């Protein structure tokens, strides 16, 4: 519609596009609110545009004031993630030529091939990939981080100097999962869904080191496949200090008690009582309490516990519940003619047994992740039998009848509520179990076989917790002098 004479067009106060680059490159476009064909009014939202098509919605609105700048930053982060995904997909269409010079092979191509190789083999019956690396989605996230810096470079650019520059560029950057949380009122970190309510975290040297390990593995795979005839070396930063946080008996009891007694709290969203909270009878953390019990009693890794099933399933660890007949020796007393006589008798009894097959069925055990089959402690067997046979659970840790894929966020929330600090993570339960075993005087070789660690690892990291640690040296050096007197 034409403007009236003497009037000027109103200039938009907000940008309609963000991240605009060259022709054909993705960018973000703000789609204003509208009323849909179903009569429902929908608010404005930023969407990702590519090849003149709306390919993805960010779910982020425009905002006002400082919130607007924060939303624009979030939109640009989503746009960058999409560009990284496009970069990986584009390398899949590149013709593979063997024996090339290092400067002719891009890092993006190498990472793409490595990501596909670690995905596994597609099972046509189930449509799932088998035999790939565990937590493939986390590997993809690390590859995206690598592509932000290495994507346009070639293998000839990989050396000790550029690896050091990459580490320097990553250290100090906020975590993507925490950078989008923002802050709430009075400086208290805001919560987003079930995310961990904690202070904003930044990347330490351990993060880029793990990413460079993936880059090194991808480069080695490319050399093995003869993509390049040159030698390429990835330099890693030194290892950081190992985590050695373990829980004392009181801390573990408090954590377990809170998980068992925790009640769901809901907030009224509308009406005259808006903002008020009320406690529901629902217990949302019972599955977490079961996870903590099994982790503390067995020292098993969190992934094996969350994936364990009471029935045989391919791709999952198996908790076998069975019985065995044993012979117990008892003392019987009889009174004959006023005299009490005792005799020892052997009585056959049926004992409940739980055997934990930690290695998932149909998978191969990794050298650095030992998963030995062990018998569960007697104090845990009755719990397992009740969970399966009385409560009807199919999985050791399940929520509303479904297996729990991960307890990372729920455990972090529980630790925060108990005030134990950010240094307590799920793996701290494994550290705690091994530490308690050493303090109880369990032989190192026996404890190593039970929890799935090497003897060298336990001696190096947990040996000082043993009451007999260097006891001979302490006694020898503590004597005043002279030879030991003969008995």
Buried (B, 14 or more C-beta within 10 A) or exposed (E): EEEEEEEEEEEEEEEEEBBEEEEEBBBBBBBEEEEEEEEEEEEBBBBBBBEEEEEBEBEBBBBEEEEBEBBBEBBBBBBBBBBBBBBBEEBEEEEEEEEBEBEBBBBBBBBBBBBEBBBBEEEEEEEEBBEBBEEEEEBBBBBBBBBBBBBEBBBBBBBEEBBEEBBEEBBEEEEBEBBBBBEEEEEEBEBEEEBBBBEEBBBEBBBBBEBBEBBBBBBBBBBEEEBBEBEBEBBBBEEEEEBEBBBEEEBBEBBBEBBBEBEEEEEEEEEEEEEEEEEEEEBBBBBBBBBBBBBBBBBBBBBBBBBBBBEEBEBBBBBBBEEEEEEEEEEEEEEEEEEEEEEEEEEEEEEBBBBBBBBBEEBEEEEEEBBBEBBBEEEBBEBBBEBBEEEEBBBBBBBEEEBBEEBEEBBBBBBBBBEBEEEBBBEBBBBBBBBBBBEEEBEBEEBBBBBBBEBEBBBEBBBEBBEEEEEEEEEEEEEEEEEEEEE
